[in-house]
Amino acid sequence: MGVITTVQLSSETRDRLSQLKQSPRETYDELLNKLLDLLPSGDEEGVYRAAFRVGLLNSRLDLRAGRTVAHRELKRRLNL
């Protein structure tokens, strides 16, 4: 294992993460790495840059929060 560091979390965030653990012995490092693995690192065209992966995550959060515009609505707004 590499260098150990401290990450500051609110107790609410720690509790939410704790609920995702497979077992009480699973470390937060293991859990966070599993969560990070949910974001694809690339595709058949190559490895994604970090900025693209951040954008992908933000896009998924926007979808989840309902911050989207239907295709028809977008066409209407753009007069297409």
Chimera marker file (.cmm) of the C-alpha trace (Angstrom):
<marker_set name="trace">
<marker id="1" x="0.000" y="0.000" z="0.000" r="1" g="1" b="0" radius="0.5"/>
<marker id="2" x="1.144" y="3.554" z="-0.708" r="1" g="1" b="0" radius="0.5"/>
<marker id="3" x="1.390" y="6.494" z="1.632" r="1" g="1" b="0" radius="0.5"/>
<marker id="4" x="-1.532" y="6.859" z="4.033" r="1" g="1" b="0" radius="0.5"/>
<marker id="5" x="-3.230" y="10.242" z="4.133" r="1" g="1" b="0" radius="0.5"/>
<marker id="6" x="-6.200" y="11.830" z="5.868" r="1" g="1" b="0" radius="0.5"/>
<marker id="7" x="-9.389" y="12.858" z="4.096" r="1" g="1" b="0" radius="0.5"/>
<marker id="8" x="-11.871" y="15.092" z="5.868" r="1" g="1" b="0" radius="0.5"/>
<marker id="9" x="-15.489" y="13.926" z="5.694" r="1" g="1" b="0" radius="0.5"/>
<marker id="10" x="-18.585" y="15.058" z="7.484" r="1" g="1" b="0" radius="0.5"/>
<marker id="11" x="-20.022" y="12.429" z="9.816" r="1" g="1" b="0" radius="0.5"/>
<marker id="12" x="-23.049" y="12.229" z="7.496" r="1" g="1" b="0" radius="0.5"/>
<marker id="13" x="-20.829" y="11.371" z="4.519" r="1" g="1" b="0" radius="0.5"/>
<marker id="14" x="-18.888" y="8.825" z="6.572" r="1" g="1" b="0" radius="0.5"/>
<marker id="15" x="-22.170" y="7.197" z="7.619" r="1" g="1" b="0" radius="0.5"/>
<marker id="16" x="-23.380" y="7.066" z="4.008" r="1" g="1" b="0" radius="0.5"/>
<marker id="17" x="-20.117" y="5.472" z="2.915" r="1" g="1" b="0" radius="0.5"/>
<marker id="18" x="-20.235" y="3.034" z="5.812" r="1" g="1" b="0" radius="0.5"/>
<marker id="19" x="-23.616" y="1.769" z="4.604" r="1" g="1" b="0" radius="0.5"/>
<marker id="20" x="-22.015" y="0.833" z="1.274" r="1" g="1" b="0" radius="0.5"/>
<marker id="21" x="-19.329" y="-1.362" z="2.794" r="1" g="1" b="0" radius="0.5"/>
<marker id="22" x="-19.557" y="-5.081" z="2.007" r="1" g="1" b="0" radius="0.5"/>
<marker id="23" x="-18.305" y="-5.881" z="5.489" r="1" g="1" b="0" radius="0.5"/>
<marker id="24" x="-17.170" y="-3.951" z="8.562" r="1" g="1" b="0" radius="0.5"/>
<marker id="25" x="-13.583" y="-4.961" z="7.717" r="1" g="1" b="0" radius="0.5"/>
<marker id="26" x="-13.660" y="-3.315" z="4.290" r="1" g="1" b="0" radius="0.5"/>
<marker id="27" x="-11.606" y="-0.139" z="4.361" r="1" g="1" b="0" radius="0.5"/>
<marker id="28" x="-12.819" y="3.208" z="3.094" r="1" g="1" b="0" radius="0.5"/>
<marker id="29" x="-9.914" y="3.108" z="0.636" r="1" g="1" b="0" radius="0.5"/>
<marker id="30" x="-11.264" y="-0.129" z="-0.850" r="1" g="1" b="0" radius="0.5"/>
<marker id="31" x="-14.792" y="1.262" z="-0.956" r="1" g="1" b="0" radius="0.5"/>
<marker id="32" x="-13.767" y="4.542" z="-2.591" r="1" g="1" b="0" radius="0.5"/>
<marker id="33" x="-11.722" y="2.689" z="-5.197" r="1" g="1" b="0" radius="0.5"/>
<marker id="34" x="-14.749" y="0.543" z="-6.070" r="1" g="1" b="0" radius="0.5"/>
<marker id="35" x="-16.850" y="3.689" z="-6.448" r="1" g="1" b="0" radius="0.5"/>
<marker id="36" x="-14.182" y="5.311" z="-8.632" r="1" g="1" b="0" radius="0.5"/>
<marker id="37" x="-14.102" y="2.196" z="-10.810" r="1" g="1" b="0" radius="0.5"/>
<marker id="38" x="-17.737" y="2.880" z="-11.721" r="1" g="1" b="0" radius="0.5"/>
<marker id="39" x="-16.492" y="5.750" z="-13.889" r="1" g="1" b="0" radius="0.5"/>
<marker id="40" x="-15.076" y="4.296" z="-17.093" r="1" g="1" b="0" radius="0.5"/>
<marker id="41" x="-11.386" y="4.938" z="-17.669" r="1" g="1" b="0" radius="0.5"/>
<marker id="42" x="-11.698" y="4.738" z="-21.444" r="1" g="1" b="0" radius="0.5"/>
<marker id="43" x="-13.138" y="2.913" z="-24.412" r="1" g="1" b="0" radius="0.5"/>
<marker id="44" x="-11.961" y="1.280" z="-27.649" r="1" g="1" b="0" radius="0.5"/>
<marker id="45" x="-10.608" y="4.653" z="-28.802" r="1" g="1" b="0" radius="0.5"/>
<marker id="46" x="-8.315" y="5.078" z="-25.808" r="1" g="1" b="0" radius="0.5"/>
<marker id="47" x="-8.003" y="6.302" z="-22.248" r="1" g="1" b="0" radius="0.5"/>
<marker id="48" x="-10.178" y="9.223" z="-21.143" r="1" g="1" b="0" radius="0.5"/>
<marker id="49" x="-8.510" y="12.355" z="-19.824" r="1" g="1" b="0" radius="0.5"/>
<marker id="50" x="-9.268" y="13.365" z="-16.235" r="1" g="1" b="0" radius="0.5"/>
<marker id="51" x="-11.286" y="16.406" z="-17.372" r="1" g="1" b="0" radius="0.5"/>
<marker id="52" x="-13.520" y="14.171" z="-19.510" r="1" g="1" b="0" radius="0.5"/>
<marker id="53" x="-14.121" y="11.794" z="-16.588" r="1" g="1" b="0" radius="0.5"/>
<marker id="54" x="-15.067" y="14.767" z="-14.364" r="1" g="1" b="0" radius="0.5"/>
<marker id="55" x="-17.464" y="15.965" z="-17.063" r="1" g="1" b="0" radius="0.5"/>
<marker id="56" x="-18.949" y="12.487" z="-17.344" r="1" g="1" b="0" radius="0.5"/>
<marker id="57" x="-19.537" y="12.358" z="-13.588" r="1" g="1" b="0" radius="0.5"/>
<marker id="58" x="-21.099" y="15.826" z="-13.589" r="1" g="1" b="0" radius="0.5"/>
<marker id="59" x="-23.338" y="14.844" z="-16.502" r="1" g="1" b="0" radius="0.5"/>
<marker id="60" x="-24.596" y="11.809" z="-14.605" r="1" g="1" b="0" radius="0.5"/>
<marker id="61" x="-25.291" y="13.987" z="-11.571" r="1" g="1" b="0" radius="0.5"/>
<marker id="62" x="-27.180" y="16.475" z="-13.785" r="1" g="1" b="0" radius="0.5"/>
<marker id="63" x="-29.316" y="13.663" z="-15.188" r="1" g="1" b="0" radius="0.5"/>
<marker id="64" x="-30.070" y="12.377" z="-11.716" r="1" g="1" b="0" radius="0.5"/>
<marker id="65" x="-31.035" y="15.871" z="-10.517" r="1" g="1" b="0" radius="0.5"/>
<marker id="66" x="-33.270" y="16.460" z="-13.516" r="1" g="1" b="0" radius="0.5"/>
<marker id="67" x="-31.117" y="19.222" z="-14.971" r="1" g="1" b="0" radius="0.5"/>
<marker id="68" x="-31.781" y="18.213" z="-18.555" r="1" g="1" b="0" radius="0.5"/>
<marker id="69" x="-33.623" y="19.580" z="-21.564" r="1" g="1" b="0" radius="0.5"/>
<marker id="70" x="-35.648" y="17.358" z="-23.869" r="1" g="1" b="0" radius="0.5"/>
<marker id="71" x="-34.482" y="17.215" z="-27.473" r="1" g="1" b="0" radius="0.5"/>
<marker id="72" x="-37.728" y="18.749" z="-28.760" r="1" g="1" b="0" radius="0.5"/>
<marker id="73" x="-37.464" y="21.592" z="-26.249" r="1" g="1" b="0" radius="0.5"/>
<marker id="74" x="-33.871" y="22.282" z="-27.248" r="1" g="1" b="0" radius="0.5"/>
<marker id="75" x="-34.841" y="22.401" z="-30.926" r="1" g="1" b="0" radius="0.5"/>
<marker id="76" x="-37.646" y="24.809" z="-30.101" r="1" g="1" b="0" radius="0.5"/>
<marker id="77" x="-35.301" y="27.081" z="-28.139" r="1" g="1" b="0" radius="0.5"/>
<marker id="78" x="-32.806" y="27.083" z="-31.007" r="1" g="1" b="0" radius="0.5"/>
<marker id="79" x="-35.527" y="27.639" z="-33.603" r="1" g="1" b="0" radius="0.5"/>
<marker id="80" x="-34.619" y="24.466" z="-35.455" r="1" g="1" b="0" radius="0.5"/>
<link id1="1" id2="2" r="1" g="1" b="0" radius="0.2"/>
<link id1="2" id2="3" r="1" g="1" b="0" radius="0.2"/>
<link id1="3" id2="4" r="1" g="1" b="0" radius="0.2"/>
<link id1="4" id2="5" r="1" g="1" b="0" radius="0.2"/>
<link id1="5" id2="6" r="1" g="1" b="0" radius="0.2"/>
<link id1="6" id2="7" r="1" g="1" b="0" radius="0.2"/>
<link id1="7" id2="8" r="1" g="1" b="0" radius="0.2"/>
<link id1="8" id2="9" r="1" g="1" b="0" radius="0.2"/>
<link id1="9" id2="10" r="1" g="1" b="0" radius="0.2"/>
<link id1="10" id2="11" r="1" g="1" b="0" radius="0.2"/>
<link id1="11" id2="12" r="1" g="1" b="0" radius="0.2"/>
<link id1="12" id2="13" r="1" g="1" b="0" radius="0.2"/>
<link id1="13" id2="14" r="1" g="1" b="0" radius="0.2"/>
<link id1="14" id2="15" r="1" g="1" b="0" radius="0.2"/>
<link id1="15" id2="16" r="1" g="1" b="0" radius="0.2"/>
<link id1="16" id2="17" r="1" g="1" b="0" radius="0.2"/>
<link id1="17" id2="18" r="1" g="1" b="0" radius="0.2"/>
<link id1="18" id2="19" r="1" g="1" b="0" radius="0.2"/>
<link id1="19" id2="20" r="1" g="1" b="0" radius="0.2"/>
<link id1="20" id2="21" r="1" g="1" b="0" radius="0.2"/>
<link id1="21" id2="22" r="1" g="1" b="0" radius="0.2"/>
<link id1="22" id2="23" r="1" g="1" b="0" radius="0.2"/>
<link id1="23" id2="24" r="1" g="1" b="0" radius="0.2"/>
<link id1="24" id2="25" r="1" g="1" b="0" radius="0.2"/>
<link id1="25" id2="26" r="1" g="1" b="0" radius="0.2"/>
<link id1="26" id2="27" r="1" g="1" b="0" radius="0.2"/>
<link id1="27" id2="28" r="1" g="1" b="0" radius="0.2"/>
<link id1="28" id2="29" r="1" g="1" b="0" radius="0.2"/>
<link id1="29" id2="30" r="1" g="1" b="0" radius="0.2"/>
<link id1="30" id2="31" r="1" g="1" b="0" radius="0.2"/>
<link id1="31" id2="32" r="1" g="1" b="0" radius="0.2"/>
<link id1="32" id2="33" r="1" g="1" b="0" radius="0.2"/>
<link id1="33" id2="34" r="1" g="1" b="0" radius="0.2"/>
<link id1="34" id2="35" r="1" g="1" b="0" radius="0.2"/>
<link id1="35" id2="36" r="1" g="1" b="0" radius="0.2"/>
<link id1="36" id2="37" r="1" g="1" b="0" radius="0.2"/>
<link id1="37" id2="38" r="1" g="1" b="0" radius="0.2"/>
<link id1="38" id2="39" r="1" g="1" b="0" radius="0.2"/>
<link id1="39" id2="40" r="1" g="1" b="0" radius="0.2"/>
<link id1="40" id2="41" r="1" g="1" b="0" radius="0.2"/>
<link id1="41" id2="42" r="1" g="1" b="0" radius="0.2"/>
<link id1="42" id2="43" r="1" g="1" b="0" radius="0.2"/>
<link id1="43" id2="44" r="1" g="1" b="0" radius="0.2"/>
<link id1="44" id2="45" r="1" g="1" b="0" radius="0.2"/>
<link id1="45" id2="46" r="1" g="1" b="0" radius="0.2"/>
<link id1="46" id2="47" r="1" g="1" b="0" radius="0.2"/>
<link id1="47" id2="48" r="1" g="1" b="0" radius="0.2"/>
<link id1="48" id2="49" r="1" g="1" b="0" radius="0.2"/>
<link id1="49" id2="50" r="1" g="1" b="0" radius="0.2"/>
<link id1="50" id2="51" r="1" g="1" b="0" radius="0.2"/>
<link id1="51" id2="52" r="1" g="1" b="0" radius="0.2"/>
<link id1="52" id2="53" r="1" g="1" b="0" radius="0.2"/>
<link id1="53" id2="54" r="1" g="1" b="0" radius="0.2"/>
<link id1="54" id2="55" r="1" g="1" b="0" radius="0.2"/>
<link id1="55" id2="56" r="1" g="1" b="0" radius="0.2"/>
<link id1="56" id2="57" r="1" g="1" b="0" radius="0.2"/>
<link id1="57" id2="58" r="1" g="1" b="0" radius="0.2"/>
<link id1="58" id2="59" r="1" g="1" b="0" radius="0.2"/>
<link id1="59" id2="60" r="1" g="1" b="0" radius="0.2"/>
<link id1="60" id2="61" r="1" g="1" b="0" radius="0.2"/>
<link id1="61" id2="62" r="1" g="1" b="0" radius="0.2"/>
<link id1="62" id2="63" r="1" g="1" b="0" radius="0.2"/>
<link id1="63" id2="64" r="1" g="1" b="0" radius="0.2"/>
<link id1="64" id2="65" r="1" g="1" b="0" radius="0.2"/>
<link id1="65" id2="66" r="1" g="1" b="0" radius="0.2"/>
<link id1="66" id2="67" r="1" g="1" b="0" radius="0.2"/>
<link id1="67" id2="68" r="1" g="1" b="0" radius="0.2"/>
<link id1="68" id2="69" r="1" g="1" b="0" radius="0.2"/>
<link id1="69" id2="70" r="1" g="1" b="0" radius="0.2"/>
<link id1="70" id2="71" r="1" g="1" b="0" radius="0.2"/>
<link id1="71" id2="72" r="1" g="1" b="0" radius="0.2"/>
<link id1="72" id2="73" r="1" g="1" b="0" radius="0.2"/>
<link id1="73" id2="74" r="1" g="1" b="0" radius="0.2"/>
<link id1="74" id2="75" r="1" g="1" b="0" radius="0.2"/>
<link id1="75" id2="76" r="1" g="1" b="0" radius="0.2"/>
<link id1="76" id2="77" r="1" g="1" b="0" radius="0.2"/>
<link id1="77" id2="78" r="1" g="1" b="0" radius="0.2"/>
<link id1="78" id2="79" r="1" g="1" b="0" radius="0.2"/>
<link id1="79" id2="80" r="1" g="1" b="0" radius="0.2"/>
</marker_set>
